[in-house]
């Protein structure tokens, strides 16, 4: 039995487990299973890595950075982002860390932009506001940097280089891409939304919510009411899951 799984805490629900279980059934992938490993303490990873047949793990909060001491090397994707969400167990017993969030976010954004705006790079001269400074934002920052999109971080408790939500009204006319990397609006708190001046959004704005449950968050709903285009996190999750599968089966 070849085994895969997700580590994090708490793991109350999992897109990844449902996705891979359905993938195995749909594609006739025999003798494979995908499990949830709720790890309140990352120290338990040492024993988990000895699981017979374990080939790969996905990593979610709060362990995307504290898995680093348990790895032997980092792929360029993980080095670029500074966080790991995919671990591959090599045939020699060593462990390599990757980041597929970068890939999923960037490709989903480029796809959505082409669909709505035709060929060409994503928003030439576009500027972005990134809401939240957690683990997911690291991949977004790396992707936007590589795409040449200027960006600023917005947080309730910003560092010296970040912005407060109170600063956003003065910038929103200039920053047309807004990426929600915070958990605000996630089920069951579906009526919540980041504290933005939604009445100042226009059809020139593009809202990207990394939340995927519900499919239309309050953040996206309020943006669309002003004519702004929007994208939820589902496509990013599918792309990063498939990238994980590709990583685990490269050899």
Secondary structure, DSSP 8 states (H G I E B T S, - for coil): -EEEEEEES--S--HHHHHHHHHHHHTT--SEEEEEEE-SSGGGHHHHTT-TTEEEEEE-TT-TTTTGGG-SEE-HHHHHHT--SEEEE-TTS-EEEE--HHHHHHHHHHHHHHHHH-SSSTTTT-EEEEE--SHHHHHHHHHHHHTT-EEEEE-TT--TT-B-GGGGGGTTTT--EEEE-S-TT-TT-TT------GGG--TT-EEEES--SSSS-HHHHHHHHTT-EEE-SHHHHHHHHHHHHHHHT--
